Amino acid sequence: MNRTAIVVCDCRNEYQDSVYGKQHRFGNPVNRMQKDGVYAVRCTSCGKVHNLGSMSSVRHTVPSSR
């Protein structure tokens, strides 16, 4: 488990807007939900939980270098 994600969130954060793009936020894993097979992350800016589906539908991708 323990998967992070970049998610679309309607909160405001100038730094994350400049790093990830407008309204895109870094999300930390919600381990309690992920261990039950739900792919969920919490926005590091506002704390909103984003449910991204089931863990079985998640494909591992390697981020491209910038």
N, C-alpha and C positions, 0 to 999 in steps of 0.2 A: 504494500500500500504506500502511504507516505508520498503521494504525488502532488506536486504543485501545478499551477496553471495561471495563464494570463486570461482574465475574464473581463467582460464588459460590465461596468458598474456606473451608476449615475451619480456617484459621490464626486467631490472635488478634491484634487490633489495636483498642484502645479508640477511638482517634481516627477510624479509618475506619468503625468501627461507628456512631459518632455522625454522620458525614457521609453515608455511602452506605447505611446500614442494616446490621442484624446479619448478619455473615459475607459481606457484599458488599465486594469489594475492587477498587481501580483496577488495571487491567492495562495495562502498556506493551507495544507491539508487539514481536514476535520477528521482526525484519526478514528474517533468513535463511530462515525458514519462509514468511513472507508473500510473498517474491519468487518462491517456488516454487508459489504459489497456495493455501497453507494459512493460514487465518486463525487465528493463535495469538498469545496475549498472556501476559506473565509478571506474576504477582502482585507488586505493589510492596512487600508486607509480608513474604512468606516466600520468594518467588522461584520458586514452582511454576509450570510452564508449563501453560496451559489451551488445548487445541485446540478451536476453536469451529466447525470445518468448513472448507469451501472458500471462497475469496474470491469466487467467482462467485455464491454464495448469500447474500452480505452485501448488505443494503440500507442506504444511507446515510440516517441519521435525524438530525434536529436536536434536541438535548436541550431539554426544556422548561425555562423559567426558573422558579426557585423563589421 
